[in-house]
Amino acid sequence: VGAATTAFAGALATYPILRAGNLVKAVVPVAVLGLLATLLAMLMRGVFTGAALFILASEYLIVEVTGRAGSLSIIAYAVGLVVFCELLLWVGGIPRSTSVDLSVVVERLLGIGLAAPAAAVLAVVVLAAGELGFSGALEGVLVGSGAAIALLTLPWLFLRGRGSHQQEG
Amino acid sequence: MQRTRKLALYGAFAAICLLSSLVAGRPELAALGAPFALILILGLSLPRPAVPQVSMEVKRPRAFEGEEVEADLVICAPARIPTLDLVLLLPEGVSLVKSSARFLLKLEKGEERRVPLRLACNRWGIFRLTDATFRASDTLGLRSADGRCQGKELLRVYPKSERLRLLVNPFETQPFAGNRVARVRGEGIEFADVRPYMPGDRPRRINWRASSLHGAIHVNDQHPERNSDVIIFLDSFAEARQGTASTLDPTVRAAASLARHYLATRDRVGLVSFGGIVRWLVPSAGSIQYYRIVEALLETEIALSYVWKGIDVLPARSLTPQALVIALTPLLDERSVSALLNLRRRGFDLVVVEMSPMAFTRSSGASMDLTAARFWRLWRDATRFHFEQMGVAVVEWEGDTPLVAVVEEVRAFRRFARYAFG
C-alpha cells in the first residue's frame, strides 16, 4: 500500500511538471513539497495528508489554469487524487505489527476500486455540463448545489454531533 | 461518536474546490472537488459504526511463571463494524507469544469473533486481561466510535518455585507427627540411647545384648518423628527497584519455594507479610496451605507507610512458639530490623535472608554520594553483625544465585553457631 501511494504521489507530482513548459521553475518546488508532505504523512500516520492533497492539487491547478494541461487530464487527476488520499489515509491508519483481517483489506480495496470509476463519472458529468454550454443554468445549479451542500455539511455534522453528545450525557 | 480526520479533510477540500469553481467560473475546479463531496455524501448516509463488546476467555485461570496460557479474545458486534482497530493492553507481567496485540477486524451484525491467543506469563501476580482500546470506523472511514473496555477476567500467575534438596532444619519440633527427628526422646524409629529399664517400658524395647553385658535390663531410647512450624516472614516495608526488577520478585519466589518444600516435609508453614499492610496466615500443613500461601504472596505489595509497627500487631497464633522464622528482607527499613531483633529476643529460632539491594544502587560518582554509600554499607554491616551476635544467621542473596546455596550457607552458619553460642 505504501509503494502504491508513493507511486500515485509521484505520478500526480510529475504530470504537471511535464506539462508546465516555462512554468517548470514554479511547479517543481511545489511538486517537491507535495512529495515531502506525502512522505511525512506516511511516516507520521497521516498527519500531513491534508497538506499533501492541497499541495498536489495546487500544483495541478497552476498548470491547468494557465491552459497547459490536457483537456481530459482533469478527470484522471480527480480520480488520482481520490485514490491517492484513500491510500494515504489507509497507510496512516494501519500501524506496524498489526494483525490485519483479510476481509478488511478486501473491502478497503473494493471501496477504492468503486470510488475511482465513480469519481471519474462525476468529473465527466461536471465537465460535460460545462462543455455542453449549459454553463449558465446547469453548471450554476451543479456548482451551486455542490457548494451549498459542502457549506451546510459541516454545521449540520457539528449540530448532530452535539445533539448525540447531549443524549449520551 | 467522533468525526475522523478524513471527514474534515474531504469536506474542506470539496468546499474549497466548489466555492473556487463558483467564484472563478471554471467547471474544472468543481470536477476536482466533486468526487470528494460524493464520498462525503455517501459515507454520511451509511449507518454509524457500532460499539463492540470485548471479553477474554482464559482456558486456565492459574499458571506458574514461565508457562504459557491459551486464551480466546471474544469480540461481539451488535451491528456491522466495517473496520475495528483493537489494541489489547496487556499488563506488564503478561505478553503475547508470536502475535501482535493490535488487530484490524471486520465484523458482521451479531457476529462473535474469537481470536486465539497464547499468553506468556513472565512475572508472578494477579493480572486483569481484557483491558483494550478500540476504534470502530464506518465503511468509508468518516466516522468512528472510540472506546475502552475494562474486563473482569483475571489470570493468576504463581511464582515459580525452585527445587531445594536441603532445607534449614528448625532447632525445635512441635508435638505433631512429621518427618523430622526430634531432639527429645520418645516413641520413634531413630535410635537415641540405651538406658536402664524403668517400670512402664515396653518389653519390645529391651536391648538384650546391652542387658546381658551389664547384667541388668536395659532398653533402647528413640527419637520421635515430629513436624515443625516454619514462619516465612516477608518484609514488605520497602524494596529496591530499578525498572521492572526489584528485590520483591526474588523474595516472593523464595517464599513460594520454601513454603512448598517445607509443606512437602509435612511441616506446618505460616506466612507473615510485615509492611505498610500487615497480612498473616496461621501455620498449617498440606497442599491447600501451599495455595493459600501463594495466593497471599500474589497480593504482596509495597505499601508506603510511616506508621511505626512492631511485632505486637501480629496475633499470637501467627507466631507459634518454637517456630523457625525465616525472614526475607532487604534490611532497608528500621521497623522490620527492629521487629526481627525483637523476635530473636523473644526466643524465636530466626534466620535472615537478606535480599541484597546493592545491585539496584547507582552512584553519580560525586564524593558526597560515595561517602553516603559507604556509611550506608557500614550501617548494613553493623546490622548484620548485630544479628550474628544474637546467633541469627544472616545470608546476603542477590537473587541470581540458586536458593539452595543460601540454604546451605544458613545450615553452615547454624552448625557453627551451635558450637559458638549453643
Boltz contact constraints between the chains, C-beta under 6 A:
constraints:
  - contact:
      token1: [A, 50]
      token2: [B, 9]
      max_distance: 6.0
  - contact:
      token1: [A, 64]
      token2: [B, 28]
      max_distance: 6.0
  - contact:
      token1: [A, 74]
      token2: [B, 28]
      max_distance: 6.0
  - contact:
      token1: [A, 74]
      token2: [B, 31]
      max_distance: 6.0
  - contact:
      token1: [A, 78]
      token2: [B, 31]
      max_distance: 6.0
  - contact:
      token1: [A, 78]
      token2: [B, 32]
      max_distance: 6.0
  - contact:
      token1: [A, 78]
      token2: [B, 35]
      max_distance: 6.0
  - contact:
      token1: [A, 82]
      token2: [B, 35]
      max_distance: 6.0
  - contact:
      token1: [A, 89]
      token2: [B, 6]
      max_distance: 6.0
  - contact:
      token1: [A, 97]
      token2: [B, 100]
      max_distance: 6.0
  - contact:
      token1: [A, 98]
      token2: [B, 100]
      max_distance: 6.0
  - contact:
      token1: [A, 98]
      token2: [B, 102]
      max_distance: 6.0
  - contact:
      token1: [A, 98]
      token2: [B, 104]
      max_distance: 6.0
  - contact:
      token1: [A, 99]
      token2: [B, 100]
      max_distance: 6.0
  - contact:
      token1: [A, 99]
      token2: [B, 103]
      max_distance: 6.0
  - contact:
      token1: [A, 100]
      token2: [B, 104]
      max_distance: 6.0
  - contact:
      token1: [A, 101]
      token2: [B, 104]
      max_distance: 6.0
  - contact:
      token1: [A, 101]
      token2: [B, 105]
      max_distance: 6.0
  - contact:
      token1: [A, 101]
      token2: [B, 106]
      max_distance: 6.0
  - contact:
      token1: [A, 103]
      token2: [B, 106]
      max_distance: 6.0
  - contact:
      token1: [A, 104]
      token2: [B, 83]
      max_distance: 6.0
  - contact:
      token1: [A, 104]
      token2: [B, 104]
      max_distance: 6.0
  - contact:
      token1: [A, 104]
      token2: [B, 106]
      max_distance: 6.0
  - contact:
      token1: [A, 119]
      token2: [B, 35]
      max_distance: 6.0
  - contact:
      token1: [A, 122]
      token2: [B, 34]
      max_distance: 6.0
  - contact:
      token1: [A, 122]
      token2: [B, 35]
      max_distance: 6.0
  - contact:
      token1: [A, 122]
      token2: [B, 38]
      max_distance: 6.0
  - contact:
      token1: [A, 123]
      token2: [B, 31]
      max_distance: 6.0
  - contact:
      token1: [A, 126]
      token2: [B, 27]
      max_distance: 6.0
  - contact:
      token1: [A, 126]
      token2: [B, 30]
      max_distance: 6.0
  - contact:
      token1: [A, 126]
      token2: [B, 31]
      max_distance: 6.0
  - contact:
      token1: [A, 126]
      token2: [B, 34]
      max_distance: 6.0
  - contact:
      token1: [A, 127]
      token2: [B, 27]
      max_distance: 6.0
  - contact:
      token1: [A, 127]
      token2: [B, 31]
      max_distance: 6.0
  - contact:
      token1: [A, 130]
      token2: [B, 27]
      max_distance: 6.0
  - contact:
      token1: [A, 139]
      token2: [B, 27]
      max_distance: 6.0
  - contact:
      token1: [A, 143]
      token2: [B, 21]
      max_distance: 6.0
  - contact:
      token1: [A, 143]
      token2: [B, 22]
      max_distance: 6.0
  - contact:
      token1: [A, 143]
      token2: [B, 30]
      max_distance: 6.0
  - contact:
      token1: [A, 146]
      token2: [B, 18]
      max_distance: 6.0
  - contact:
      token1: [A, 146]
      token2: [B, 37]
      max_distance: 6.0
  - contact:
      token1: [A, 147]
      token2: [B, 18]
      max_distance: 6.0
  - contact:
      token1: [A, 147]
      token2: [B, 19]
      max_distance: 6.0
  - contact:
      token1: [A, 147]
      token2: [B, 22]
      max_distance: 6.0
  - contact:
      token1: [A, 150]
      token2: [B, 14]
      max_distance: 6.0
  - contact:
      token1: [A, 150]
      token2: [B, 15]
      max_distance: 6.0
  - contact:
      token1: [A, 150]
      token2: [B, 18]
      max_distance: 6.0
  - contact:
      token1: [A, 150]
      token2: [B, 37]
      max_distance: 6.0
  - contact:
      token1: [A, 153]
      token2: [B, 11]
      max_distance: 6.0
  - contact:
      token1: [A, 154]
      token2: [B, 11]
      max_distance: 6.0
  - contact:
      token1: [A, 164]
      token2: [B, 1]
      max_distance: 6.0
